[in-house]
Amino acid sequence: MDVPLNLVRPLGPCEIYSSIRHALGFYKCVVNTCRYSIPLASLGGQSVRDVLETAVANVVLVIPSLSVGIVGEHTNKPHFVQRPSIDLEHHIEFLEKPNTDPAARDMSLLRMLEDQHDRCFPDTERRPPWKLTVVVWGAISEPSSLVLDAMLAVHHSIADGRSTRLFHVHLLNELSHPSPRPSQLSGRILDTAGVRGLLPPQEELVKFTLSWKFMLQTLWRELGPAWFRKDQHGAPWTGKTITREPCRTRLRLVTVPTVGVGHVLAACRAKQTTLTPLLHALVLASLAKHIPGEKAQAFRSSTPIDLRRFIEAGPQTSGGTGSFGDFVTVQSHYFDAPALTAMREGPLEAEIWRVAADLRRSMKEHLDRVPHDDIMGLLGYVSDWQQFWMSKVGKQRQDTWEVSNIGSMPGGHERSEEATVGWKIQRSIMSQGATVAGAVIGISVAGVTGGELNISLGWQEGIVETEIVDDLAEDLQRWLDRLGRGQNLGDWQ
């Protein structure tokens, strides 16, 4: 006999935006994979499975989003429901893989991530839509240190990229300073009936203000007759038209080693920019080279923006910085034909840094206006989300690429007295899979304080030629390697 549903609250517009994408198979999950290391002696004779399950259970009890399901996901009025309990058997999976060389290990990990990104969460009404896959490299019985990758996959309606970082911060803290096994955990069943405190949607926490001019311009752009609302810019190159099939994820990985991260960031500071605008400029340069001018006269990119800084302090939010949920908006960037020509023909290094500095100024100006006249303030005007997404099939995408940077997270390297004996996070890889109606290429950035920086490139198979993304990954790796060695970017090779 089914337990009566315990409705918590309706999903807000930004959350519905993602819930219907999941229901349609347009976007399955966001994943943050952290590599943990621990000397086996520090486990005190316990199995790594028991230690991790206890830690995860304690994390779930303090993050309300991890114990709610979604009822009515296919509808325009879905609700979060509090689950009375969750079975960790459905949410934590342990895999053991041979401890091969780093390149082979990363290749194996990327294939696992591609598979995870292509899986929808089952039965979201009864199972909170998240999963932690723990990949142990090498036999657990080996006598030295243990290295494992913890892949957190989560439904975008309950968490954004920075929320995945928050999960791993909580998990590292539980592993480093373990709490007792919670009384709510019996076997693998965790009693979550008493969990409270799910945050309101961002539309209630962030004070969006809209001018009539902005509203009318945006609605006209979205709803006006196509023949009468020609884009004031040339149409950007955005790969093949939107299609639901095949919806298979492909991923590539670019890594900046620990010794190089400081040099890359110092180069950005010297050129009055930061990492995110630099990456936009590097992607622009690479794609302008590898996609000929007769095919691409313009590009458009986007940058997700974390809205937590705009959440006012309250009893649940503490100012928003530690809030777990979906709190995001986006800024678009347009690159016209002269910009592409300059990258193809001009002095490459100077042009890249010029674009990066200009983008930095543009981002700062945009951030100064948020949350006034922000597109997220208009999501509530969409009445039929399924029709909204399905109407995009067969049309062109809006963006060529997206750069999503969740920043650096503490990895335990700061605790010098525990540096050799405690749990540490060596690296973080944020990834996004095939996005049916999103940017052609999703570029996700994550780092660990005192550790390496990782950049994943994700795309839907068939939307863009694999060779173009491979060339982009190679260009990014080469340029960032040069900056990481304190060199200039150089010219085309």
VOGU-3710 file (C-alpha; in Angstrom, 3 decimals, decimal comma):
1> mdvplnlvrp> 0,000/0,000/0,000  1,437/3,372/-1,046  2,261/5,911/1,637  0,220/9,134/1,164  2,248/11,859/-0,514  3,655/14,523/1,772  3,635/17,593/-0,472  6,325/20,107/0,482  5,816/22,895/-2,050  5,309/23,513/-5,778
11> lgpceiyssi> 8,409/23,800/-7,917  9,293/27,352/-8,880  9,592/28,433/-12,532  13,368/27,859/-12,702  12,908/24,396/-11,175  10,072/23,550/-13,599  12,362/24,663/-16,440  14,597/21,714/-15,528  11,973/19,218/-14,367  10,232/19,121/-17,735
21> rhalgfykcv> 13,604/18,863/-19,505  14,285/15,728/-17,470  10,815/14,344/-18,143  11,320/14,840/-21,898  14,860/13,452/-21,825  16,300/16,812/-22,920  18,697/17,095/-19,948  19,214/14,313/-17,427  21,623/15,495/-14,749  24,602/17,551/-13,728
31> vntcrysipl> 27,556/15,583/-12,346  30,440/16,561/-10,088  33,138/13,917/-9,734  35,640/14,388/-6,929  38,728/12,253/-6,478  39,267/11,402/-2,821  42,377/9,904/-1,277  42,890/8,415/2,181  45,584/6,296/3,835  43,915/2,956/4,576
41> aslggqsvrd> 45,282/3,041/8,119  43,050/6,039/8,795  39,930/3,924/8,294  40,475/2,344/11,685  39,608/-1,129/10,461  36,246/-0,100/8,998  35,368/-0,847/5,397  35,402/2,100/3,019  31,798/1,259/2,121  30,635/1,565/5,725
51> vletavanvv> 32,567/4,783/6,254  31,153/6,386/3,118  27,573/5,245/3,692  27,590/6,676/7,201  29,043/9,954/5,927  26,522/10,206/3,070  23,623/9,449/5,421  24,690/12,307/7,683  24,978/14,634/4,675  21,477/13,722/3,468
61> lvipslsvgi> 20,048/14,564/6,878  21,384/18,147/6,679  20,571/18,839/2,993  16,760/18,701/2,644  16,867/18,635/-1,175  18,348/15,125/-1,074  15,271/13,558/0,527  12,549/14,995/-1,706  10,984/13,436/-4,771  9,135/15,168/-7,603
71> vgehtnkphf> 5,499/14,352/-8,327  3,891/15,457/-11,592  7,214/15,948/-13,346  5,559/15,767/-16,785  3,079/18,493/-15,865  3,201/22,266/-15,576  2,507/22,056/-11,831  4,968/19,591/-10,303  5,494/19,415/-6,541  8,319/18,391/-4,270
81> vqrpsidleh> 7,298/15,569/-1,922  9,066/14,605/1,282  10,025/10,944/1,277  9,569/9,214/4,653  12,707/7,186/3,987  15,241/6,487/1,281  17,020/3,255/0,462  20,731/3,961/0,060  20,874/0,877/-2,151  19,254/3,054/-4,837
91> hieflekpnt> 21,519/6,037/-4,275  25,038/4,722/-3,650  26,837/2,320/-5,961  30,350/0,950/-5,436  32,535/-0,114/-8,356  36,074/-1,482/-8,279  38,328/-0,818/-11,259  41,953/-1,791/-11,947  44,459/0,899/-11,001  45,869/1,613/-14,466
101> dpaardmsll> 47,937/4,574/-15,658  46,362/8,041/-15,261  45,423/8,468/-18,936  43,652/5,101/-19,118  41,944/5,785/-15,805  40,616/9,125/-17,036  39,412/7,547/-20,267  37,528/4,898/-18,296  36,055/7,574/-16,033  34,838/9,645/-18,989
111> rmledqhdrc> 33,055/6,620/-20,454  31,303/6,057/-17,110  30,338/9,730/-16,966  28,914/9,606/-20,484  26,769/6,657/-19,463  25,570/8,434/-16,308  24,669/11,588/-18,225  22,476/9,546/-20,559  20,370/8,008/-17,771  17,164/9,562/-16,487
121> fpdterrppw> 16,373/9,147/-12,806  13,701/6,465/-12,330  10,531/6,932/-10,296  11,289/10,492/-9,179  8,076/10,549/-7,133  9,379/7,863/-4,767  13,141/8,166/-5,164  14,886/11,509/-4,687  16,680/12,078/-8,008  20,353/11,802/-7,150
131> kltvvvwgai> 23,015/9,110/-7,139  26,576/8,759/-5,863  28,719/6,279/-7,787  31,953/5,448/-5,962  34,719/4,114/-8,205  37,598/2,565/-6,263  40,803/2,353/-8,277  42,789/-0,721/-7,286  41,970/-3,418/-4,765  40,646/-2,137/-1,447
141> sepsslvlda> 42,924/-4,637/0,291  46,071/-2,936/-1,010  48,131/-1,757/1,982  48,913/1,870/1,146  46,490/4,646/0,257  43,066/4,402/-1,279  42,028/6,514/-4,272  38,408/6,743/-5,329  36,244/8,871/-7,587  32,864/9,869/-6,142
151> mlavhhsiad> 30,476/10,787/-8,981  27,512/12,791/-7,714  24,763/12,897/-10,349  21,794/15,070/-9,487  18,574/16,308/-11,104  18,959/19,978/-12,032  15,650/20,894/-10,338  17,123/20,148/-6,916  20,708/21,275/-7,476  22,848/23,459/-9,696
161> grstrlfhvh> 26,594/23,163/-10,241  27,571/24,990/-7,069  25,237/22,774/-5,063  27,225/19,737/-6,193  30,315/21,443/-4,832  28,500/22,035/-1,539  27,642/18,322/-1,332  31,287/17,334/-1,664  32,345/19,947/0,908  29,856/18,433/3,376
171> llnelshpsp> 30,988/14,909/2,506  34,678/15,741/2,965  33,904/17,305/6,335  31,993/14,188/7,428  34,840/11,942/6,312  37,499/14,095/7,968  35,546/14,659/11,199  33,110/11,743/11,258  29,828/11,990/13,098  28,411/8,849/14,713
181> rpsqlsgril> 26,290/6,565/12,593  22,878/8,297/12,618  20,112/6,618/14,577  17,856/7,168/11,547  19,937/4,669/9,533  18,807/1,056/9,848  20,704/-1,227/7,539  20,624/0,757/4,306  17,260/2,444/4,968  17,548/6,068/6,083
191> dtagvrgllp> 14,527/7,538/7,891  14,042/11,029/6,434  10,514/11,733/7,672  11,831/14,340/10,098  13,917/16,262/7,564  12,633/19,812/7,125  13,844/23,093/5,695  13,663/22,786/1,904  14,448/26,275/0,650  11,867/28,303/-1,277
201> pqeelvkftl> 12,468/28,682/-5,025  14,822/31,386/-6,232  11,898/33,518/-7,399  10,927/33,989/-3,739  14,473/34,491/-2,465  15,816/36,846/-5,129  14,030/40,161/-5,688  13,752/40,254/-9,477  12,538/43,595/-10,825  11,312/44,027/-14,390
211> swkfmlqtlw> 10,768/47,127/-16,501  7,968/47,224/-19,053  10,487/47,870/-21,817  12,478/44,743/-20,968  9,361/42,613/-20,637  7,895/43,718/-23,959  11,189/43,385/-25,829  11,784/39,892/-24,481  8,252/38,649/-25,085  8,301/40,064/-28,613
221> relgpawfrk> 11,622/38,355/-29,323  10,235/35,029/-28,088  6,634/35,227/-29,288  6,467/37,711/-32,147  6,105/36,575/-35,791  9,422/35,170/-37,008  9,236/37,099/-40,290  8,880/40,395/-38,397  11,492/39,964/-35,687  14,682/39,366/-37,600
231> dqhgapwtgk> 17,743/39,141/-35,359  19,568/42,449/-35,302  22,736/40,364/-35,387  23,731/37,776/-37,946  22,635/34,271/-37,000  25,356/32,499/-35,000  26,712/29,116/-36,008  25,092/26,564/-33,672  25,729/23,186/-35,261  22,916/21,003/-36,526
241> titrepcrtr> 19,287/21,694/-35,703  17,771/20,549/-32,423  16,907/16,858/-32,419  15,913/14,452/-29,647  17,759/11,505/-31,174  20,359/10,310/-30,782  20,648/11,803/-27,307  24,082/10,413/-26,483  26,682/12,290/-24,479  30,287/12,712/-25,537
251> lrlvtvptvg> 32,910/14,150/-23,191  36,486/15,392/-23,355  38,717/16,544/-20,487  41,328/19,304/-20,239  43,480/19,471/-17,101  45,707/22,190/-15,672  48,081/20,564/-13,150  48,491/22,027/-9,688  51,825/23,672/-10,512  50,285/25,493/-13,469
261> vghvlaacra> 47,071/26,857/-11,955  48,740/29,783/-10,213  50,515/30,863/-13,402  47,258/30,770/-15,396  45,431/32,899/-12,820  48,379/35,310/-12,568  48,347/35,766/-16,348  44,635/36,608/-16,162  45,219/39,209/-13,464  48,051/40,784/-15,455
271> kqttltpllh> 45,691/41,207/-18,415  42,775/42,625/-16,333  40,596/39,574/-16,758  39,664/36,312/-15,032  39,508/32,642/-15,955  35,927/32,475/-17,275  36,278/35,289/-19,856  39,684/33,911/-20,853  38,100/30,538/-21,598  35,409/32,217/-23,704
281> alvlaslakh> 38,146/33,976/-25,693  40,145/30,767/-26,156  37,071/28,863/-27,352  36,264/31,710/-29,740  39,789/31,579/-31,177  39,746/27,809/-31,609  36,305/27,551/-33,212  37,010/30,521/-35,492  40,033/28,614/-36,772  38,447/25,193/-37,176
291> ipgekaqafr> 35,059/26,278/-38,593  35,571/28,132/-41,886  34,133/31,574/-42,505  31,664/30,393/-45,120  30,013/28,238/-42,437  30,353/30,504/-39,394  29,970/34,274/-39,613  29,097/34,672/-35,920  29,055/32,828/-32,590  27,016/33,261/-29,426
301> sstpidlrrf> 28,051/31,956/-26,005  26,610/32,099/-22,498  27,777/32,211/-18,895  25,634/30,864/-16,035  25,684/33,253/-13,067  25,297/32,145/-9,464  22,470/34,088/-7,790  23,312/33,182/-4,191  24,900/36,563/-3,543  21,481/38,117/-4,214
311> ieagpqtsgg> 19,628/35,954/-1,685  18,786/38,004/1,368  19,741/36,600/4,750  16,997/34,715/6,533  16,497/31,911/9,035  17,027/29,264/6,323  19,453/30,908/3,933  22,233/32,564/5,998  22,673/35,037/3,182  22,478/32,379/0,504
321> tgsfgdfvtv> 26,144/31,456/0,004  25,685/27,976/1,459  22,263/27,359/-0,059  21,676/24,013/-1,786  19,258/24,285/-4,703  18,884/25,810/-8,145  19,901/29,476/-8,001  21,167/30,597/-11,377  20,710/33,028/-14,237  22,641/33,490/-17,474
331> qshyfdapal> 24,393/36,142/-19,549  24,770/35,902/-23,337  27,759/37,062/-25,396  27,650/37,693/-29,145  30,689/37,571/-31,434  30,089/39,083/-34,872  31,853/38,549/-38,204  34,615/41,135/-37,552  35,378/39,440/-34,210  35,762/36,067/-35,926
341> tamregplea> 37,868/37,586/-38,699  40,174/39,201/-36,139  40,738/35,820/-34,507  41,377/34,152/-37,857  43,687/36,792/-39,283  44,961/39,093/-36,541  47,786/38,699/-34,016  46,312/35,827/-32,001  47,723/36,497/-28,528  46,800/40,174/-28,448
351> eiwrvaadlr> 43,306/39,470/-29,781  42,603/36,718/-27,240  43,575/38,915/-24,307  41,664/41,887/-25,735  38,474/39,814/-26,011  39,013/38,336/-22,533  39,413/41,796/-20,974  36,349/43,139/-22,825  34,277/40,176/-21,662  35,400/40,711/-18,079
361> rsmkehldrv> 34,166/44,310/-18,199  30,900/43,221/-19,822  30,329/40,557/-17,166  30,954/43,031/-14,367  28,532/45,543/-15,882  25,900/42,836/-16,300  26,390/41,631/-12,726  25,920/45,177/-11,458  22,396/45,140/-12,970  21,316/41,732/-11,678
371> phddimgllg> 18,584/40,979/-10,588  16,977/43,917/-12,448  15,620/43,110/-15,923  16,862/39,546/-15,686  15,504/36,819/-17,939  14,882/34,519/-14,960  12,280/36,965/-13,706  10,158/36,140/-16,765  10,067/32,347/-16,490  6,801/32,517/-14,580
381> yvsdwqqfwm> 5,080/33,790/-17,739  5,578/30,444/-19,502  2,298/28,538/-19,124  3,100/25,311/-20,996  6,644/24,095/-20,472  6,291/20,908/-22,488  5,149/22,927/-25,486  7,952/25,436/-24,820  10,626/22,749/-25,155  9,025/20,622/-27,857
391> skvgkqrqdt> 8,547/23,680/-30,082  12,329/23,992/-30,284  12,819/20,630/-32,017  13,893/21,138/-35,623  15,045/24,715/-34,985  18,488/26,179/-34,456  20,046/26,469/-31,025  20,630/29,838/-29,455  24,209/29,325/-28,274  27,392/27,928/-29,759
401> wevsnigsmp> 28,948/27,184/-26,373  28,508/27,743/-22,649  31,188/28,230/-19,995  29,992/27,227/-16,519  32,581/27,793/-13,779  31,735/26,616/-10,253  35,056/27,840/-8,866  37,414/26,103/-6,474  36,425/24,023/-3,486  38,440/23,212/-0,365
411> ggherseeat> 40,088/19,827/-0,660  41,656/19,375/2,759  45,083/20,501/1,558  44,796/23,592/3,748  44,994/21,534/6,964  48,755/21,095/7,115  48,685/18,967/10,258  46,279/16,564/8,546  47,758/16,766/5,074  49,332/13,331/5,189
421> vgwkiqrsim> 46,825/11,463/7,343  43,335/12,709/6,518  40,842/12,523/3,702  41,635/14,864/0,805  39,977/15,838/-2,445  42,594/15,824/-5,176  40,443/17,140/-7,985  36,904/18,013/-9,061  35,385/17,482/-12,508  32,036/19,079/-13,217
431> sqgatvagav> 30,363/17,788/-16,362  27,166/18,307/-18,311  25,834/15,835/-20,814  23,883/15,978/-24,041  21,589/19,008/-23,836  18,947/18,625/-26,513  17,984/22,302/-26,750  21,060/23,861/-25,170  24,439/25,108/-26,350  26,307/23,017/-28,907
441> igisvagvtg> 29,235/22,526/-26,497  28,954/22,696/-22,712  32,235/23,688/-21,056  32,308/23,091/-17,306  35,093/24,291/-15,012  35,960/23,179/-11,483  39,016/23,359/-9,272  40,309/22,392/-5,856  42,139/24,878/-3,652  45,776/23,874/-3,764
451> gelnislgwq> 45,023/21,320/-6,482  44,470/21,013/-10,196  41,896/22,650/-12,463  39,666/20,567/-14,724  37,630/21,603/-17,745  35,160/19,175/-19,296  33,670/19,559/-22,760  30,301/17,893/-23,312  28,104/17,659/-26,397  25,283/15,705/-27,980
461> egiveteivd> 26,600/13,175/-30,460  25,999/14,201/-34,060  25,278/17,887/-33,389  28,862/18,945/-34,060  31,690/17,060/-35,725  33,809/15,185/-33,193  36,954/16,512/-34,878  35,954/20,093/-34,062  35,589/19,312/-30,349  38,811/17,280/-30,349
471> dlaedlqrwl> 40,637/20,211/-31,948  39,090/22,564/-29,381  40,217/20,339/-26,497  43,738/20,139/-27,936  43,914/23,914/-28,394  42,717/24,572/-24,839  45,195/22,064/-23,424  48,106/23,556/-25,388  47,299/27,168/-24,513  46,694/26,456/-20,831
481> drlgrgqnlg> 49,865/24,352/-20,656  51,839/27,297/-22,024  50,286/29,720/-19,550  50,859/27,180/-16,783  54,575/27,232/-17,576  54,656/31,026/-17,430  54,865/31,377/-21,231  52,745/33,390/-23,627  49,928/31,842/-25,630  51,933/31,706/-28,832
491> dwq> 50,497/31,664/-32,329  48,825/28,986/-34,411  51,009/25,955/-34,955
//
